[in-house]
Amino acid sequence: MASDSPPARQWLRRAAQILGLAAVFTIAVLAVVFSEQVQERFAGLGYLAVFVITIVAAATVILPAPGAVSVAAFGAVLNPWLVGLVAASGQTLGELSGYYIGWSGRGIVQNVRGYATIKRWMDRHGVATLFVLAMIPNPVFDVAGMIAGASRFGVIKFIAASWPGRAIKNTGFAFAGALGIELLGFLGA
């Protein structure tokens, strides 16, 4: 925080940071606790369900959530191309929670495992790092998202770098689900 900011502005910024972190933590915990109920409730809603489930799954910073399984399941019953693109959009939006954590609490991010390595990658090749990490199923992207926020990597740039990687990954999961259903039908015939 800038020392020349008026105390009221500093207080408001700190309050917004604390409320934001509390909201992200609450969403993450609720998403893990109620993940099965979320999937069941939205199962009949098609692409909207894909979007909502992937937002919730991606918002669970570092905690496991059933995003990939859901994308594969919906890819088996809906158009896998569209499922992949919708899932990429949902996950990218959900990953803004990690970005926000980094933006609001720079000191918090430095204590995360793998910080130094990912920070070095982000400093050298930020866009490429986000693209590659978004394409690979791993929790490391959460750390990269937090580092992007902490280093004030532009949010539009963050979205533009990570969405294509997520589109590739989720389209792959959706087609894996579609292929799995086809293989089961073939084996059952």
RONU-941359 format. One record per residue: x, y, z of N, C-alpha, C in turn; residue in three letters; residue number from 1. Coordinates in nm, 3 decimals. Atoms other than C-alpha are relative to their C-alpha. Layout:
       n.X       n.Y       n.Z      ca.X      ca.Y      ca.Z       c.X       c.Y       c.Z   type   seq
         X         Y         Z         X         Y         Z         X         Y         Z    ALA   NUM
...
***
This chain:
       n.X       n.Y       n.Z      ca.X      ca.Y      ca.Z       c.X       c.Y       c.Z   type   seq
     0.083    -0.119     0.000     0.000     0.000     0.000     0.087     0.124     0.000    MET     1
    -0.074    -0.125     0.004     0.116     0.349    -0.073    -0.016     0.074     0.131    ALA     2
     0.006    -0.070    -0.128     0.205     0.549     0.234    -0.065     0.137    -0.014    SER     3
     0.062    -0.130     0.019     0.068     0.868     0.075    -0.151    -0.007    -0.018    ASP     4
     0.145     0.014     0.010    -0.285     0.727     0.051    -0.065     0.045     0.129    SER     5
     0.072    -0.039    -0.122    -0.537     0.875     0.293    -0.037    -0.125     0.081    PRO     6
     0.032     0.116    -0.086    -0.610     0.646     0.592    -0.134    -0.066    -0.036    PRO     7
     0.130     0.059     0.035    -0.973     0.599     0.483     0.012    -0.088    -0.123    ALA     8
    -0.019     0.079     0.123    -0.864     0.475     0.139     0.076    -0.128     0.032    ARG     9
    -0.075     0.118    -0.040    -0.611     0.239     0.297    -0.090    -0.098     0.074    GLN    10
     0.093     0.086    -0.075    -0.879     0.106     0.531    -0.096    -0.070    -0.095    TRP    11
     0.093     0.060     0.098    -1.122     0.050     0.240     0.070    -0.107    -0.083    LEU    12
    -0.074     0.098     0.079    -0.855    -0.127     0.035     0.024    -0.126     0.082    ARG    13
    -0.026     0.114    -0.088    -0.764    -0.351     0.330    -0.129    -0.079     0.025    ARG    14
     0.128     0.067    -0.022    -1.132    -0.427     0.400    -0.041    -0.078    -0.124    ALA    15
     0.033     0.071     0.124    -1.187    -0.518     0.032     0.087    -0.123    -0.017    ALA    16
    -0.089     0.114     0.009    -0.884    -0.745     0.041    -0.042    -0.112     0.093    GLN    17
     0.042     0.100    -0.098    -1.000    -0.922     0.355    -0.131    -0.065    -0.040    ILE    18
     0.128     0.056     0.044    -1.356    -0.963     0.228     0.018    -0.089    -0.123    LEU    19
    -0.026     0.081     0.119    -1.229    -1.090    -0.106     0.063    -0.133     0.033    GLY    20
    -0.065     0.125    -0.041    -1.001    -1.346     0.055    -0.097    -0.090     0.074    LEU    21
     0.100     0.080    -0.072    -1.281    -1.459     0.286    -0.099    -0.062    -0.098    ALA    22
     0.095     0.052     0.100    -1.517    -1.497    -0.011     0.063    -0.113    -0.080    ALA    23
    -0.068     0.105     0.077    -1.262    -1.698    -0.212     0.014    -0.126     0.084    VAL    24
    -0.016     0.116    -0.089    -1.191    -1.925     0.086    -0.134    -0.069     0.022    PHE    25
     0.133     0.058    -0.022    -1.564    -1.975     0.152    -0.047    -0.076    -0.123    THR    26
     0.041     0.067     0.124    -1.635    -2.060    -0.213     0.078    -0.129    -0.017    ILE    27
    -0.082     0.119     0.015    -1.345    -2.305    -0.217    -0.048    -0.112     0.092    ALA    28
     0.045     0.102    -0.096    -1.460    -2.486     0.096    -0.138    -0.053    -0.039    VAL    29
     0.134     0.044     0.040    -1.824    -2.496    -0.017     0.004    -0.085    -0.127    LEU    30
    -0.010     0.077     0.124    -1.724    -2.623    -0.361     0.048    -0.141     0.026    ALA    31
    -0.049     0.134    -0.032    -1.533    -2.913    -0.213    -0.106    -0.078     0.078    VAL    32
     0.098     0.067    -0.084    -1.798    -2.996     0.048    -0.125    -0.040    -0.080    VAL    33
     0.126     0.024     0.073    -2.092    -2.973    -0.194     0.021    -0.033    -0.147    PHE    34
    -0.028     0.024     0.141    -1.925    -3.080    -0.521    -0.098    -0.098    -0.065    SER    35
     0.093     0.097     0.057    -2.152    -3.382    -0.573    -0.139     0.061    -0.018    GLU    36
     0.131    -0.064     0.011    -2.467    -3.179    -0.506    -0.004     0.100    -0.114    GLN    37
    -0.006    -0.096     0.111    -2.354    -2.909    -0.750    -0.012    -0.074    -0.133    VAL    38
     0.007     0.077     0.124    -2.300    -3.170    -1.021    -0.141    -0.054    -0.024    GLN    39
     0.134     0.057     0.014    -2.637    -3.337    -0.956    -0.103     0.107    -0.034    GLU    40
     0.098    -0.107     0.020    -2.830    -3.008    -0.944     0.006     0.056    -0.141    ARG    41
    -0.015    -0.062     0.131    -2.690    -2.880    -1.273     0.007    -0.101    -0.115    PHE    42
    -0.018     0.104     0.101    -2.677    -3.214    -1.459    -0.093     0.017    -0.120    ALA    43
     0.094    -0.011     0.110    -2.987    -3.143    -1.672     0.007     0.132    -0.076    GLY    44
    -0.005    -0.132     0.061    -2.882    -2.793    -1.774     0.103     0.012    -0.112    LEU    45
    -0.091    -0.001     0.113    -2.625    -2.888    -2.039     0.119     0.091     0.016    GLY    46
    -0.118    -0.085     0.004    -2.370    -2.623    -2.125     0.006     0.097     0.119    TYR    47
     0.002    -0.085    -0.118    -2.481    -2.397    -1.839     0.059    -0.077     0.119    LEU    48
    -0.056     0.083    -0.108    -2.399    -2.684    -1.603     0.151    -0.010    -0.013    ALA    49
    -0.145     0.007     0.023    -2.054    -2.720    -1.760     0.064     0.130     0.049    VAL    50
    -0.054    -0.131    -0.036    -1.995    -2.347    -1.712     0.003     0.019     0.152    PHE    51
     0.008    -0.020    -0.145    -2.110    -2.336    -1.349     0.094    -0.095     0.074    VAL    52
    -0.085     0.099    -0.068    -1.932    -2.656    -1.244     0.147     0.035    -0.016    ILE    53
    -0.141    -0.031     0.020    -1.604    -2.547    -1.400     0.041     0.130     0.070    THR    54
    -0.032    -0.121    -0.079    -1.622    -2.202    -1.240     0.027    -0.041     0.145    ILE    55
    -0.012     0.042    -0.140    -1.673    -2.363    -0.900     0.126    -0.084     0.020    VAL    56
    -0.117     0.086    -0.013    -1.405    -2.627    -0.958     0.129     0.080    -0.007    ALA    57
    -0.121    -0.080     0.015    -1.148    -2.369    -1.069     0.017     0.100     0.114    ALA    58
    -0.008    -0.097    -0.110    -1.232    -2.131    -0.785     0.052    -0.062     0.128    ALA    59
    -0.051     0.069    -0.119    -1.120    -2.393    -0.533     0.152    -0.001    -0.004    THR    60
    -0.144    -0.018     0.012    -0.766    -2.263    -0.519     0.075    -0.110     0.073    VAL    61
    -0.087     0.110    -0.043    -0.529    -2.560    -0.479    -0.077    -0.121     0.056    ILE    62
     0.076     0.114    -0.049    -0.805    -2.778    -0.330    -0.055    -0.081    -0.117    LEU    63
     0.049     0.081     0.112    -0.919    -3.071    -0.546    -0.149     0.019    -0.023    PRO    64
     0.140    -0.010     0.037    -1.246    -3.037    -0.732    -0.019    -0.080    -0.129    ALA    65
     0.023     0.095     0.110    -1.408    -3.261    -0.996    -0.019     0.064    -0.138    PRO    66
     0.017    -0.068     0.128    -1.365    -3.031    -1.297     0.023    -0.089    -0.120    GLY    67
    -0.034     0.083     0.116    -1.195    -3.273    -1.539    -0.100    -0.113    -0.019    ALA    68
     0.097     0.109     0.008    -1.432    -3.558    -1.458    -0.133     0.051    -0.054    VAL    69
     0.125    -0.059     0.047    -1.732    -3.332    -1.514     0.008     0.033    -0.148    SER    70
    -0.016    -0.035     0.141    -1.596    -3.206    -1.846    -0.006    -0.127    -0.085    VAL    71
     0.004     0.125     0.075    -1.539    -3.564    -1.964    -0.142    -0.057    -0.004    ALA    72
     0.137     0.052    -0.006    -1.887    -3.667    -1.850    -0.092     0.078    -0.094    ALA    73
     0.084    -0.080     0.089    -2.053    -3.377    -2.032     0.044    -0.015    -0.146    PHE    74
    -0.049     0.023     0.136    -1.831    -3.437    -2.337    -0.057    -0.127    -0.059    GLY    75
     0.058     0.126     0.047    -1.982    -3.784    -2.358    -0.143     0.016    -0.048    ALA    76
     0.141    -0.016     0.035    -2.337    -3.649    -2.394    -0.031     0.127    -0.078    VAL    77
     0.019    -0.125     0.074    -2.294    -3.303    -2.550     0.110     0.012    -0.105    LEU    78
    -0.103    -0.025     0.100    -2.085    -3.162    -2.835     0.133     0.025     0.071    ASN    79
    -0.126    -0.013    -0.074    -1.726    -3.211    -2.709     0.075     0.131    -0.030    PRO    80
    -0.065    -0.128     0.032    -1.599    -2.901    -2.894    -0.058     0.111     0.087    TRP    81
     0.064    -0.105    -0.078    -1.853    -2.678    -2.724     0.023    -0.019     0.150    LEU    82
    -0.028     0.027    -0.142    -1.805    -2.848    -2.387     0.139     0.051     0.035    VAL    83
    -0.137    -0.046    -0.026    -1.431    -2.779    -2.410     0.011     0.151     0.007    GLY    84
    -0.007    -0.146     0.003    -1.480    -2.412    -2.497    -0.075     0.063     0.116    LEU    85
     0.077    -0.051    -0.114    -1.748    -2.354    -2.234     0.075    -0.026     0.130    VAL    86
    -0.077     0.035    -0.120    -1.538    -2.533    -1.972     0.122     0.092     0.014    ALA    87
    -0.115    -0.090    -0.004    -1.235    -2.321    -2.064    -0.043     0.138     0.050    ALA    88
     0.051    -0.131    -0.044    -1.443    -2.007    -2.015    -0.033    -0.002     0.149    SER    89
     0.034     0.012    -0.142    -1.577    -2.126    -1.680     0.124    -0.010     0.088    GLY    90
    -0.122     0.014    -0.080    -1.236    -2.232    -1.553     0.080     0.129     0.004    GLN    91
    -0.075    -0.125     0.003    -1.073    -1.910    -1.664    -0.063     0.102     0.094    THR    92
     0.070    -0.091    -0.093    -1.337    -1.711    -1.478     0.024    -0.044     0.145    LEU    93
    -0.023     0.052    -0.135    -1.299    -1.936    -1.171     0.143     0.023     0.047    GLY    94
    -0.140    -0.020    -0.037    -0.920    -1.899    -1.178     0.030     0.143     0.040    GLU    95
    -0.020    -0.138    -0.045    -0.962    -1.528    -1.121     0.003     0.008     0.153    LEU    96
    -0.009     0.002    -0.147    -1.002    -1.624    -0.753     0.145    -0.007     0.045    SER    97
    -0.143     0.008    -0.033    -0.635    -1.725    -0.740     0.072     0.129    -0.037    GLY    98
    -0.058    -0.128     0.043    -0.540    -1.413    -0.933    -0.030     0.106     0.105    TYR    99
     0.040    -0.099    -0.099    -0.734    -1.206    -0.681     0.073    -0.020     0.133    TYR   100
    -0.075     0.028    -0.123    -0.566    -1.379    -0.386     0.140     0.060    -0.012    ILE   101
    -0.132    -0.057     0.021    -0.230    -1.284    -0.533    -0.003     0.151    -0.002    GLY   102
     0.011    -0.145     0.010    -0.342    -0.932    -0.610    -0.020     0.064     0.137    TRP   103
     0.034    -0.061    -0.128    -0.477    -0.871    -0.262     0.098    -0.032     0.112    SER   104
    -0.089     0.040    -0.109    -0.215    -1.050    -0.055     0.134    -0.047    -0.049    GLY   105
    -0.130     0.036     0.058     0.130    -1.042    -0.211     0.084    -0.086     0.094    ARG   106
    -0.082     0.074    -0.095     0.298    -1.172     0.105    -0.045    -0.144     0.017    GLY   107
     0.055     0.135    -0.016     0.069    -1.476     0.123     0.058    -0.094    -0.106    ILE   108
    -0.042     0.082     0.113     0.180    -1.603    -0.218     0.143    -0.050     0.017    VAL   109
    -0.141     0.037    -0.014     0.550    -1.611    -0.128     0.020    -0.122     0.087    GLN   110
    -0.012     0.117    -0.088     0.485    -1.887     0.127    -0.051    -0.128    -0.065    ASN   111
     0.055     0.116     0.069     0.329    -2.123    -0.130     0.114    -0.083    -0.058    VAL   112
    -0.102     0.092     0.052     0.532    -2.428    -0.228     0.016     0.018    -0.151    ARG   113
    -0.029    -0.016     0.141     0.699    -2.388    -0.567     0.002     0.144    -0.047    GLY   114
     0.010    -0.142     0.035     0.672    -2.010    -0.555     0.122     0.049    -0.078    TYR   115
    -0.122    -0.056     0.060     1.036    -1.933    -0.643     0.016    -0.044    -0.145    ALA   116
    -0.014     0.051     0.136     1.044    -2.155    -0.951    -0.102     0.063    -0.093    THR   117
     0.106    -0.053     0.086     0.711    -2.040    -1.089     0.015     0.151    -0.017    ILE   118
    -0.025    -0.145     0.010     0.795    -1.676    -1.012     0.106     0.029    -0.105    LYS   119
    -0.107    -0.016     0.099     1.113    -1.712    -1.215    -0.055    -0.022    -0.141    ARG   120
     0.061     0.024     0.131     0.914    -1.862    -1.505    -0.088     0.116    -0.042    TRP   121
     0.091    -0.111     0.030     0.655    -1.586    -1.480     0.077     0.127    -0.035    MET   122
    -0.080    -0.120     0.028     0.923    -1.314    -1.475     0.061    -0.006    -0.140    ASP   123
    -0.066     0.015     0.130     1.091    -1.454    -1.787    -0.099    -0.013    -0.115    ARG   124
     0.093     0.033     0.110     0.795    -1.579    -1.992    -0.142    -0.011     0.055    HIS   125
     0.131     0.002    -0.066     0.467    -1.482    -1.821    -0.112    -0.058    -0.083    GLY   126
     0.110     0.047     0.085     0.229    -1.540    -2.112     0.018    -0.147    -0.033    VAL   127
    -0.026     0.140     0.034     0.393    -1.866    -2.219    -0.018    -0.091     0.121    ALA   128
     0.014     0.080    -0.123     0.406    -1.992    -1.860    -0.147    -0.024     0.031    THR   129
     0.143     0.016    -0.027     0.035    -1.927    -1.807    -0.066    -0.091    -0.102    LEU   130
     0.058     0.084     0.106    -0.055    -2.086    -2.142     0.031    -0.147     0.024    PHE   131
    -0.041     0.140    -0.016     0.145    -2.405    -2.080    -0.060    -0.059     0.128    VAL   132
     0.054     0.053    -0.125     0.039    -2.444    -1.716    -0.152    -0.015    -0.005    LEU   133
     0.145     0.014     0.014    -0.327    -2.389    -1.812    -0.035    -0.122    -0.083    ALA   134
     0.025     0.113     0.089    -0.298    -2.664    -2.073     0.022    -0.135     0.069    MET   135
    -0.035     0.124    -0.070    -0.160    -2.922    -1.830    -0.086    -0.012     0.126    ILE   136
     0.078     0.016    -0.125    -0.390    -3.065    -1.559     0.094    -0.009     0.120    PRO   137
    -0.085    -0.002    -0.119    -0.210    -2.967    -1.240    -0.041     0.116     0.090    ASN   138
     0.033    -0.111    -0.091    -0.253    -2.749    -0.931     0.101     0.114    -0.004    PRO   139
    -0.104    -0.101     0.009     0.059    -2.549    -1.022    -0.056     0.129    -0.061    VAL   140
     0.057    -0.120     0.061    -0.155    -2.313    -1.230    -0.054     0.095     0.106    PHE   141
     0.051    -0.086    -0.107    -0.314    -2.186    -0.909     0.110     0.091     0.054    ASP   142
    -0.113    -0.079    -0.049     0.028    -2.071    -0.789     0.037     0.106    -0.104    VAL   143
    -0.032    -0.095     0.106     0.101    -1.909    -1.126    -0.104     0.112    -0.005    ALA   144
     0.105    -0.101    -0.002    -0.235    -1.730    -1.110     0.018     0.097     0.116    GLY   145
    -0.024    -0.087    -0.115    -0.156    -1.599    -0.763     0.120     0.091    -0.024    MET   146
    -0.118    -0.081     0.031     0.187    -1.483    -0.878    -0.035     0.107    -0.102    ILE   147
     0.043    -0.099     0.100     0.027    -1.312    -1.179    -0.073     0.116     0.068    ALA   148
     0.072    -0.105    -0.072    -0.205    -1.123    -0.946     0.093     0.083     0.086    GLY   149
    -0.092    -0.070    -0.090     0.071    -1.036    -0.699     0.095     0.091    -0.077    ALA   150
    -0.094    -0.081     0.079     0.298    -0.906    -0.974    -0.072     0.101    -0.089    SER   151
     0.083    -0.094     0.076     0.012    -0.702    -1.123     0.005    -0.025    -0.150    ARG   152
     0.013     0.044     0.137     0.018    -0.899    -1.447    -0.142     0.036    -0.040    PHE   153
     0.134    -0.048     0.035    -0.280    -0.745    -1.626    -0.103    -0.111    -0.007    GLY   154
     0.105     0.102    -0.005    -0.608    -0.932    -1.578    -0.042    -0.041    -0.141    VAL   155
     0.036     0.034     0.139    -0.692    -0.915    -1.952     0.109    -0.087    -0.060    ILE   156
    -0.114     0.078     0.047    -0.345    -1.047    -2.033    -0.003    -0.140     0.064    LYS   157
     0.012     0.128    -0.071    -0.396    -1.320    -1.770    -0.104    -0.089    -0.068    PHE   158
     0.108     0.076     0.066    -0.723    -1.427    -1.933     0.043    -0.042    -0.139    ILE   159
    -0.042     0.030     0.138    -0.580    -1.406    -2.286     0.109    -0.106    -0.005    ALA   160
    -0.107     0.099    -0.003    -0.279    -1.618    -2.186    -0.049    -0.137     0.045    ALA   161
     0.041     0.129    -0.057    -0.464    -1.887    -1.991    -0.119    -0.064    -0.072    SER   162
     0.118     0.060     0.062    -0.792    -1.934    -2.182     0.034    -0.098    -0.112    TRP   163
    -0.029     0.098     0.107    -0.638    -2.096    -2.493     0.055    -0.133     0.053    PRO   164
    -0.051     0.124    -0.059    -0.447    -2.347    -2.280    -0.111    -0.081     0.063    GLY   165
     0.115     0.069    -0.061    -0.763    -2.430    -2.089    -0.092    -0.057    -0.108    ARG   166
     0.085     0.050     0.110    -0.954    -2.467    -2.417     0.057    -0.130    -0.055    ALA   167
    -0.064     0.121     0.050    -0.702    -2.724    -2.541    -0.020    -0.115     0.099    ILE   168
     0.011     0.104    -0.104    -0.704    -2.916    -2.212    -0.144    -0.051     0.012    LYS   169
     0.139     0.041    -0.021    -1.083    -2.918    -2.169    -0.061    -0.066    -0.122    ASN   170
     0.048     0.067     0.121    -1.153    -3.008    -2.530     0.054    -0.143    -0.002    THR   171
    -0.056     0.136    -0.011    -0.920    -3.304    -2.477    -0.078    -0.087     0.098    GLY   172
     0.080     0.075    -0.097    -1.110    -3.409    -2.165    -0.139    -0.033    -0.055    PHE   173
     0.134     0.023     0.055    -1.444    -3.368    -2.343     0.003    -0.111    -0.106    ALA   174
    -0.011     0.105     0.101    -1.329    -3.582    -2.636     0.036    -0.134     0.063    PHE   175
    -0.029     0.125    -0.071    -1.188    -3.840    -2.394    -0.129    -0.060     0.054    ALA   176
     0.130     0.049    -0.047    -1.535    -3.863    -2.240    -0.084    -0.054    -0.114    GLY   177
     0.077     0.046     0.117    -1.698    -3.893    -2.583     0.057    -0.131    -0.053    ALA   178
    -0.064     0.122     0.049    -1.447    -4.156    -2.690    -0.026    -0.116     0.095    LEU   179
     0.027     0.104    -0.099    -1.497    -4.348    -2.366    -0.139    -0.059    -0.016    GLY   180
     0.137     0.048     0.022    -1.871    -4.370    -2.429    -0.008    -0.082    -0.128    ILE   181
     0.000     0.076     0.126    -1.811    -4.482    -2.788     0.065    -0.136     0.018    GLU   182
    -0.068     0.127    -0.024    -1.567    -4.749    -2.672    -0.088    -0.095     0.082    LEU   183
     0.089     0.085    -0.078    -1.815    -4.875    -2.413    -0.112    -0.057    -0.087    LEU   184
     0.105     0.047     0.092    -2.084    -4.897    -2.682     0.055    -0.106    -0.095    GLY   185
    -0.063     0.095     0.090    -1.845    -5.078    -2.914     0.026    -0.133     0.070    PHE   186
    -0.031     0.122    -0.075    -1.739    -5.326    -2.647    -0.127    -0.073     0.043    LEU   187
     0.125     0.061    -0.043    -2.098    -5.386    -2.540    -0.081    -0.062    -0.113    GLY   188
     0.077     0.050     0.116    -2.221    -5.462    -2.893     0.035    -0.140    -0.038    ALA   189
***
